[in-house]
């Protein structure tokens, strides 16, 4: 038996009682998993059937409790490579079924042990689809998960703390998850079955990525295109970004209310727009770009989260199946005349993409880097790199 097999077959832990309390005073009893403790956040649902490690480690889920609709979570264990962030920011997780022993050649740790390691409180044994129906009808509620060996819970106290939690509206979480100082991405490319995460040695184009909660797979895609990526804090001054002499600027995904983050981000982005450098935004970066262009955003009733969301490209009329994770949206009616809506959701017709008509600046609400999810939208990276190459030819620096 090799080392990997020993880790997979190790007995992980005994289960213990757990409870989920919502802000409408609903109580769900189940089995506690992961870290013993209590966690409060916004309860959202995710419909993906694969990629739970990438989902839980996505910084965009900061402040949230994820309800997984797919019943079998944990089948492939966890590993040391499929992280989307160096730190896990998710508040808690909700599963339908007991976590089974992993069966995958890449697995190094049982999901229950992985959750304990990252202090993620969880609960299983709940009717997750019934909870999803509630979220769809009523909107994403505030909730608290608690579990302990004794199974004794102060429901009144848990309910009170849930109701008092302020929620994501008006909350700037980008500063919480952003890098405290700039760094150069290590250059690893996207994963392949033959070579895993292979390092890129050739670096031809300079990209500055503003980190509002950036996913590693976005950085890996830039490595696929031979880019030298410098990741900078979310509140860095625009002048310092321009001093880095980038051929392109990326506005990353991230958690929280874009209007709250926009209090400092809007001015930075507006100055970068004036510098005539290609800009590409994803998710929160898309919302912040819209705000910088004088549009407005609002909180959605339940948000878009999953890997099966149909989006229509309004330029070529093609439909893409996309990976999404957002609880705020750009208000279509607020878009100024110099901004074109390029993509829309086929679920609710909400804005999924925009571009500035007179400059190489565009963004999308969804996640073209997937991980997990379909790969229909990788062309957006090609589009941005094409703009970057054109800018590099100008030899401005």
N, C-alpha and C positions, 0 to 999 in steps of 0.2 A: 504493500500500500504506500503510495507516494504522499508527500506532505499535503498536497491539495486535497486528496481523498480523505486524509485524516481530519482536516479542518471541516470538510463537508459532513462527515459522519459523527462529529462531536455532538454530544447531547447538549442542547442549548440552555433551556430553563423550564421551570414549571410555570404554567399559566396561573393567573389570579384575577379576581373580579375587577370589572371596569364599568364606568358609567359615562354617558354623554348627556349633557344638559344644554338645551337651547334657550334663547332669550324669550321664547314664548312659554317657557316653563315646561316644555316637553322633556321627558326623561326616557333615555334608551339604556337598557342594561345589557352588558355583554362581557366579554373576556378581555382583560387587560393584556397588552403586549408591549414590547419595547421598554422604554424607560419608565420606572415607577415615579409617578408624580402627577402634576396637574398642569394643563396648558389651555389657554384661551385664545381664540382667534375667529376669523370669519370662516364659516364652513362652506366650502365649494365642492363641486364634483368634477371628476375627470373620467372621460369615457375611453381612454386608451386601453388597449389590451396587452401592450408590451411597454418596456422601458420605465418600470416603476422607480428604479434607482436614479435614473436621469431626471424623472419628474420630481421626486422628493428632494433632490440636491439642486434643483433649479432655484436660484435666488429670487425669481419672480414670485415664488410662493411664500415669501417672508410675511408673517402675520396671518397665515392661513392654515386651516385644518383641511386636509384633502380627503374627500370621500371617493373611493375608487369604485366605479360601477362594475368593473370586470371582477368576477367572483374569485379567480385564482391569482393571488398575488404572493410572490415569494418562490415560485417554482424554480427559478434559475439562480437563486441566491444573490449574492452581491460580490463585487470585485474591487480592486484598487484603481481601476482605469476609467470606469464609466461615471465619473463625477462631473457635474456641470459647474461646480464651484468648490473651492477649498474648504468651505464651511457650509453645513446644512442649516438653512434658515427656516424651514417649514416648522410650524408649531406642533402639528400632530397629524395622525393618519387614522383612517377608518376603513376596515376591511370587512368583507362579507363572511369569508371562510377562514378556518384555521390555516396558519402558515405551514405548508408542507416542507419536508426536507428537500433541499435543492438538488436538481439534477441537470447540471450543465458543466462542461469542461472548463469554463472560465471562473466558476464559482470558488470563492475563498472564504466566505463567511455567510452563515445563516442570516436571513433578513432580521429576525428577532434580535440577534446579537448586534447587528449593524445599527438597528434603531437605538439600542441601549448605548452603544458607543457614542452616538451623536445626540444622545439625550432627547430623543423624539418619543413623546407619549403617544400610545396607540390603543385602539380598541377593535376587537373583531367579534363576529357572531351577530352583527346587525343586519337588518334588511336594507342594504345600501341603495337598492333601486327605489324602495319606498321613500327613503330619505331624499333621494334625487328628485322624485316627483314633488315632494314638499318644496324643495328649493326652486324648482321650475314654476310652481304655482305662487309661492309667497316671496321668492327672492332669497339671496344668500343670507342666512341668519348668523348671528353671533353664537358661538358655542364654546363649551368647556368639556374637555376630556379629563377624567381622573381615574387612576387605578392604583391599587395597593394590595398587599398580601392579605390584610385583614378583611378587606371588602367593606369597610365602614366609611360611609360618605356623609358629609354634612350638606345635604341637598339644598337647604335654604341658603347656605353660604356660597355654594357653587353657582346657584341661580343668580344671586345678588351680584357676584363678581362678573358673571357673564353679561348681565344687563348694564352694568357700569362701565364695561370695556368700551372705549370710544369708537371702535370700528375703523375701517380703512379710509373713510371719507375725511379728507383734510390731513391725512397722515403722510409725511415725507419719510419713506423708508430707504430711499436711494443712498442717503448719507450713511445709513446703518450698514448696508451691504457693499458699498463701493470700496475699492482699494484705497488705503490711506495715503499711498504715494505711488508715483508712476513706476512702471516696470516694462520690460520687453518680454513679449510672449516667447515661450521656449521653442516654438516652431513646429510642434507636432501637427501632423495632418489628420484628416478624418480616418476613422478605423476601417480596415479591410480584413477580410477573413485570412488572407494569405500572409500579411505582414503586420497586422495589428495597427497600433498608432506609430507610424513611421515619421521620423524627424525630417523636416525640410531644411536643407543646407543652403539653398539658393534664395536670396532675398533681394528682389529687384525693385519693389515699390514700397514707399513709406505710408503706412496707415496709422492714424491716431484714433484710438477707440476710447470714447468717453464712457466710463464704467458707471452705469446706474444699477448694475446687478447683472453683469455680462455672463452669458453661458460660454463654457469652454468650446463647445462645438462650433460656435461662430468664429472663434479665433482659429480653430482648426481649418475651417473653410478658407480663411484668408491665407493660411499656410499653403493650402492646395494651389493657390495662385501666386506663390513665391513672394509673399508680402512680408515685410518687416513691420510688425505691429507693436506700437507702444501704447500701453493701456494707462490711462490717466484718471485721477479722481473726478468725481462728478461735478465738483464745484471749482475746478481749476479755471484760471483766467484765460479768456480767449487769446490774449497776446502770447501767453506761454505756449499755447497749442500751436500757433502760427510760427513761433520761434523754433519749433521742432521740425519745420519745413515738410509738412505732410503732402503727399500727392492726393490723399483722400481722407475724409473724416467719417467715422462711424459713430452713430448714436445708439447705444445698446438698449436691450430690454431691461426690465427691472420691476420692482414691486411698488405699491403705494399709489397715492393720488397724484396724477400728473400736474394738477394745478398747484399742489403743495410744493412739489419738486421744482415746478416752473418759477417759483419766486426768485430763485437764483439761476436756474438753467436757461430761462428764456433770453435774458440779456446776453449770455455767453453764445448761444446758438445764433442770435441775430447778428452778432459781430462776426461770427464765422461765415454766415451767409454773405455778408458784405465783402469778405475776403476772396470770393469767387473760387472756392475750393469745392470739388465734388463732395456731396454729403449723402449718406445712406442711413436710414433709421429703421429699427425694428421694435415693435411692441411699444414700450414706454418711450423709446426714442422717436417712434412715429408720432405719438401723442404730443411730445415736447416740441417736435418740429412744427406740428400744426399750431400749437400755442404761440410759437415764435413767429409764425406767419399770420397771426391775428385771428386764428380760429378759436373755438372753444371746445371743452371736453365735459363729460358728465359721467356719473356712476351708472352702471348698467344694473338691471334688476337681478340677473343671475350670472352674467358674464359668459364668455366662451372659453371652454377648457376641454381639450381632447385632441385626438389625431385624425378626426374624420369630418372636418368642417369644410363644406364646399364654398369656394370663392370664385366669383366671375371676374376675369380680366376684361375690363371695359374697353381696352384698346384693341384686342384681337378676338374678343368674345369667347375665349377658351375658358373652361372651368377647371380649377385646380382643387384637389383635395389637400387640405392644409392641417398643420398642427397649430393649436392656439392655446393661449393662456393669458386672459386679461379680463378685468372687471370694470374697466372704464373705456369710453369710446369717444371718438371725435364726432362732434355734431355736424352733420352734413350741411345743414342750412347756414352754418357759420363760416363755411369756407369762403375766403375772398376770391375775387375774380381772377387773380393771377395764379390760382392754385386749381389744378385739375384732379378730380377724383378718378383714380385709375382702376380700383378694385372694389367690389362690394360683396358682402356676405349673402349667400343664397338662403340662409336661415332667417335673417331679419332685415336684410337690405342695409345694414350698417356699413359705415366707411371702413374699408380694409386696405386702402392704399391711396396715396396722393403724390403729386409731383408739382414742382414749381415750373411754370410754363417757359420761363426764359433762362433757366440755369440748370446744370446737371445735379439737381437735388431732388430726392424722392424718398419715400418710406412706405412700409407696409405694417399693418397691425398684427399679422400672423408671423409664424416662425419658419422661414424658408430653410433654416439649418436643420430643422426637424429634431431628431434625437431626443425622444422618439417621434416617429411620424413618417408620413409619405414624403417623397422626394420630387414632387411635381414642380416646386418653386425654386429650384436651385439656379434657374436662369437669372434670378435677381442679383446673385453674386457676380455672374458674368456681365450683367449690365453695369454694375458698379465698377468692376475692374476695367471695363472698356472706358468708362469715364475717367478713371484713375490714370490709365495709360495715355489718354489724350492730354490730360493735365501734365503728366510727366514729360511729354514731348515739348512742352512750352519752355522747359528749363528755367523755371522762375527762380530757382534757388542756386 
